[in-house]
Amino acid sequence: METIKEIVAERRTYTATQDTHSHRYAQLILPLEGELFIETGTQHLRLDHHTLFFVPPECDHTFHSVVRNEFLVLDIPHFMLAKSKLQNRGISYKLNNQWKGIRYLILNEIDKQSLHGPALKELYPYISYHLLQEQQPKSIRYIHEHYNENITVDKLASLEHYHRSYYSEWFLEETGKSPSAYIREVRLNKAKELLRDTDLPILHIAIQVGLEHQSSLTRLFQKYEEITPSQFRTKYK
């Protein structure tokens, strides 16, 4: 099975002839023009200007296109996916503004004919971050997007279509923490960021991270950082 030693980015086109193969490296396929039909096991996808697709290593996939097309394809060595959930399954993504920005950066370097292994290697952590973020379970993404609201376990469980009793066990296996501990950690990290990077009053920061009182934020810092929010700001700002 073919392997590669460095990440590669190319513009590619596809024909109407169906091709089925697999390779030891992963691929990220971003649309530029037209559409591509691709199948991987139970997945049957049409990639167009709304959708991109990640093909994991050693994944049999069948593809073809019946219209004029062009795609930006990244070949990613398997060793760059070590210890990552990205090597487990194919997944489609919505072509949102973040992905459009990534596509622009890569195309800009290709057009300047300056893109090579080292340049892409520096960009890959950013690409990998977005691949992994969108692979997170819905309830975990919900916590990161709604940490400033009142979050209940019932709400989180419903997002995963689990019973509340099973959800807590599942969450512990997934993150190593209980839902409440994970929410506290997210709020604490956001509060640290606001203390370092803004001059907002501590009460306002407490409210922005989903706590009703300044004293609640103070207790959180004293428990996990062993200092008060004011002391943290003085130390790290």
C-alpha positions as CSV (number, residue, x, y, z in Angstrom):
1,M,0.0,0.0,0.0
2,E,1.4,3.4,-1.0
3,T,2.8,5.6,1.7
4,I,4.0,9.2,1.7
5,K,6.6,10.9,3.9
6,E,5.3,14.5,4.0
7,I,2.0,16.3,3.6
8,V,1.1,17.3,0.0
9,A,-1.5,19.7,-1.4
10,E,-2.6,19.7,-5.1
11,R,-5.5,20.8,-7.3
12,R,-7.0,17.6,-8.8
13,T,-9.9,16.7,-11.2
14,Y,-11.9,13.5,-11.4
15,T,-13.5,11.6,-14.3
16,A,-16.8,9.8,-14.8
17,T,-15.0,6.4,-14.5
18,Q,-15.6,5.0,-11.1
19,D,-12.4,4.2,-9.2
20,T,-12.1,2.3,-6.0
21,H,-8.9,2.2,-3.9
22,S,-7.4,2.8,-0.5
23,H,-4.1,4.2,0.7
24,R,-2.1,4.3,3.9
25,Y,-2.3,8.1,4.0
26,A,-5.4,10.2,4.8
27,Q,-6.9,12.7,2.4
28,L,-8.8,16.0,3.0
29,I,-10.8,16.9,-0.1
30,L,-12.0,20.5,-0.4
31,P,-14.3,21.7,-3.3
32,L,-13.2,24.3,-5.8
33,E,-15.6,23.6,-8.7
34,G,-18.3,21.1,-9.6
35,E,-19.1,18.0,-7.6
36,L,-17.7,14.6,-6.6
37,F,-19.6,11.4,-5.7
38,I,-17.8,9.4,-3.1
39,E,-18.7,6.2,-1.2
40,T,-17.0,4.7,1.9
41,G,-18.8,1.7,3.3
42,T,-22.2,3.0,4.4
43,Q,-21.4,6.6,3.5
44,H,-22.7,7.9,0.2
45,L,-21.8,11.6,-0.3
46,R,-21.9,14.3,-2.9
47,L,-19.1,16.8,-2.4
48,D,-20.0,20.2,-3.7
49,H,-19.4,23.9,-2.8
50,H,-21.1,23.2,0.6
51,T,-19.2,20.1,1.7
52,L,-15.7,18.8,2.2
53,F,-14.6,15.3,3.2
54,F,-11.9,13.6,5.3
55,V,-10.8,10.2,4.2
56,P,-8.9,8.2,6.9
57,P,-6.0,5.9,6.1
58,E,-6.7,2.5,4.7
59,C,-10.3,3.4,3.9
60,D,-11.7,1.8,0.8
61,H,-13.5,4.6,-1.2
62,T,-15.2,4.8,-4.6
63,F,-15.4,8.1,-6.4
64,H,-16.3,9.7,-9.7
65,S,-17.7,12.9,-11.2
66,V,-20.0,13.5,-14.2
67,V,-19.4,17.3,-14.4
68,R,-16.5,19.6,-14.9
69,N,-14.7,19.7,-11.5
70,E,-11.7,20.7,-9.5
71,F,-10.8,19.9,-5.9
72,L,-8.1,20.9,-3.5
73,V,-6.7,17.6,-2.0
74,L,-4.3,17.3,0.9
75,D,-2.5,13.9,1.3
76,I,-1.7,13.5,5.0
77,P,0.9,10.9,6.1
78,H,-0.5,8.3,8.5
79,F,2.1,9.0,11.2
80,M,0.7,12.6,11.5
81,L,-2.5,11.1,12.7
82,A,-0.9,8.9,15.4
83,K,-3.0,8.7,18.7
84,S,-5.7,10.8,17.0
85,K,-9.4,10.0,16.5
86,L,-8.9,11.2,12.9
87,Q,-7.5,7.8,11.9
88,N,-10.8,6.0,12.7
89,R,-13.5,7.1,10.3
90,G,-14.4,9.3,7.3
91,I,-16.4,12.4,8.0
92,S,-18.0,15.2,6.0
93,Y,-17.8,18.8,7.1
94,K,-19.8,21.9,6.2
95,L,-17.6,24.4,4.2
96,N,-17.9,27.2,6.7
97,N,-15.9,30.4,6.9
98,Q,-13.1,28.7,8.9
99,W,-12.6,26.0,6.2
100,K,-12.9,28.7,3.4
101,G,-10.0,30.5,5.2
102,I,-7.9,27.4,5.4
103,R,-8.6,26.7,1.7
104,Y,-7.6,30.3,0.8
105,L,-4.3,30.0,2.7
106,I,-3.4,26.7,0.9
107,L,-4.4,27.9,-2.5
108,N,-2.5,31.2,-2.1
109,E,0.7,29.2,-1.4
110,I,0.1,26.8,-4.3
111,D,-0.5,29.8,-6.7
112,K,2.9,31.3,-5.5
113,Q,4.4,27.8,-6.1
114,S,6.0,28.0,-2.7
115,L,4.1,25.3,-0.9
116,H,6.2,22.3,0.2
117,G,6.3,19.9,3.0
118,P,7.7,22.2,5.8
119,A,5.2,25.0,5.0
120,L,2.2,22.6,5.1
121,K,3.6,21.0,8.2
122,E,3.3,24.3,10.0
123,L,-0.3,24.8,8.8
124,Y,-1.4,21.2,9.6
125,P,-1.9,21.7,13.4
126,Y,-4.5,24.4,12.6
127,I,-6.2,22.1,10.1
128,S,-6.1,19.1,12.5
129,Y,-7.6,21.3,15.3
130,H,-10.7,22.1,13.1
131,L,-11.0,18.5,12.0
132,L,-11.0,17.3,15.6
133,Q,-13.3,20.1,16.9
134,E,-16.0,19.2,14.5
135,Q,-15.7,15.5,15.4
136,Q,-16.5,16.2,19.0
137,P,-19.8,14.8,20.3
138,K,-22.7,17.3,20.1
139,S,-23.0,17.7,23.8
140,I,-19.4,18.6,24.3
141,R,-19.5,21.2,21.5
142,Y,-22.6,22.5,23.2
143,I,-20.8,23.1,26.5
144,H,-18.0,25.0,24.7
145,E,-20.6,27.2,22.9
146,H,-23.0,27.7,25.8
147,Y,-20.8,27.7,28.9
148,N,-22.2,31.1,29.8
149,E,-25.7,29.6,30.2
150,N,-27.4,27.3,32.7
151,I,-26.5,23.8,31.3
152,T,-28.3,20.8,32.6
153,V,-27.4,17.2,32.3
154,D,-30.8,16.5,30.9
155,K,-30.1,18.9,28.0
156,L,-26.7,17.4,27.3
157,A,-28.1,13.8,27.4
158,S,-30.9,14.8,24.9
159,L,-28.3,16.1,22.4
160,E,-26.7,12.6,22.3
161,H,-30.1,10.8,22.5
162,Y,-29.1,9.0,25.7
163,H,-30.9,8.5,29.0
164,R,-29.6,10.7,31.7
165,S,-28.3,7.8,33.8
166,Y,-26.3,6.4,30.9
167,Y,-25.1,9.8,29.7
168,S,-23.1,10.5,32.8
169,E,-21.3,7.1,32.5
170,W,-20.7,7.8,28.7
171,F,-19.4,11.3,29.4
172,L,-16.9,10.0,32.0
173,E,-15.5,7.5,29.6
174,E,-15.3,10.1,26.8
175,T,-13.6,12.9,28.8
176,G,-12.4,11.4,32.1
177,K,-14.6,13.9,34.0
178,S,-18.2,14.2,35.1
179,P,-20.3,16.7,33.1
180,S,-20.3,19.2,36.0
181,A,-16.5,19.0,36.4
182,Y,-16.0,19.5,32.7
183,I,-18.3,22.5,32.7
184,R,-16.4,24.0,35.6
185,E,-13.1,23.5,33.8
186,V,-14.4,25.2,30.6
187,R,-15.7,28.2,32.7
188,L,-12.5,28.4,34.6
189,N,-10.3,28.4,31.5
190,K,-12.5,31.1,29.9
191,A,-12.4,33.2,33.0
192,K,-8.5,32.9,33.0
193,E,-8.5,34.2,29.4
194,L,-10.7,37.2,30.3
195,L,-8.6,38.0,33.3
196,R,-5.4,38.0,31.3
197,D,-6.7,39.7,28.1
198,T,-9.3,42.2,29.3
199,D,-9.8,44.8,32.0
200,L,-13.4,43.7,32.7
201,P,-14.5,43.8,36.4
202,I,-14.4,40.4,38.0
203,L,-18.2,40.4,38.6
204,H,-18.7,40.9,34.8
205,I,-16.3,38.1,34.1
206,A,-18.2,35.8,36.5
207,I,-21.4,36.6,34.7
208,Q,-19.9,36.1,31.2
209,V,-18.7,32.6,32.1
210,G,-22.1,31.5,33.5
211,L,-21.8,32.2,37.2
212,E,-24.3,34.5,39.0
213,H,-22.0,35.9,41.6
214,Q,-18.4,37.0,41.9
215,S,-18.1,34.9,45.0
216,S,-18.8,31.8,42.9
217,L,-15.9,32.6,40.6
218,T,-13.7,33.3,43.6
219,R,-14.5,29.9,45.1
220,L,-13.7,28.3,41.8
221,F,-10.3,29.9,41.6
222,Q,-9.4,29.2,45.2
223,K,-10.4,25.5,44.8
224,Y,-8.5,24.8,41.5
225,E,-5.8,27.6,41.4
226,E,-5.4,28.2,45.1
227,I,-5.5,32.0,44.5
228,T,-8.3,34.5,43.9
229,P,-9.2,35.9,40.5
230,S,-7.6,39.3,41.4
231,Q,-4.4,37.5,42.4
232,F,-4.5,35.5,39.1
233,R,-4.9,38.7,37.1
234,T,-2.0,40.4,38.9
235,K,0.2,37.4,38.4
236,Y,-0.4,36.7,34.7
237,K,-1.7,39.9,33.1
